[in-house]
Amino acid sequence: MWATSLLFGQLAFVSHLGLYVYAPYKSSTFYYERLGLKYHFNDVVFGAVDLKIHRGAADVIEFKLGAKL
């Protein structure tokens, strides 16, 4: 998987390119893109919104809330 992020203060633009190793269902592509925004509330807590994209069409939207250990 290839990933990159651009950090603008506490806000980051995140980009991933992934490949399916196992695909039991025939998908339109063997790869996917994941684009999103990640906001760091402080040094520990962050929130994010991501889109999972196949050939320019968004399939999934994810809302994340996390903590760094």
N, C-alpha and C positions, 0 to 999 in steps of 0.2 A: 504494500500500500504506500502511496505517495501522499504526503501531507505538507501543507504550508499554512502559515498564518501571518497576517499583517497586523501589527499592534499600533493602535492610536490611543495612547493614554490607557484608560481602563477598558476600552472597547477593542475587540479583535475581530477581523474577518478571517474565517477559517475555511480552507479548501482541502478536500480529500479526493483521491482517485483510487478506487478499489476494484479488485478482480474477484469473481466468484470461483472458488476452488471446487465446490460441490453445488450443483444446480439440479435438483430433482425435477423442477418444472422448467419447461423451455421458455426462457425469457427472450426478449428481443435483442439483448446484448449480453456479452460476457463480462462487462464492466459497468461501474456506476460512478457517479460523482456525488459528493456531499458538500454543499455550500452552506455557510451559516455565519451567524454573529454570536460572539461570546462577550459577556460583560462581567468584569471582576468587581464585585461589590466591596471587597476588602482583600486582604492577603489569603484568606481561607475560602470564602464563599463566592461562587460564580453562578451565572445563569446563561443559558444559550438557547438559540432557535436554529434548527438545521432543516434543510431540504435535501431529500435523496432523489437524485435525478437520473433517469434513463433516456438517452438520446434527446435531451432538451425538454422532456416532459416530467414534471415533478410527481412522484408517486407517494411520498411520505413526508409529513412535516413532524418534527420532533421538538418538544419543549423540554429543556433540561435544567435541573437545579442540582448543584454539586458542591462538594467540599474537598479541599486538598488535605491530605493526611500528612 
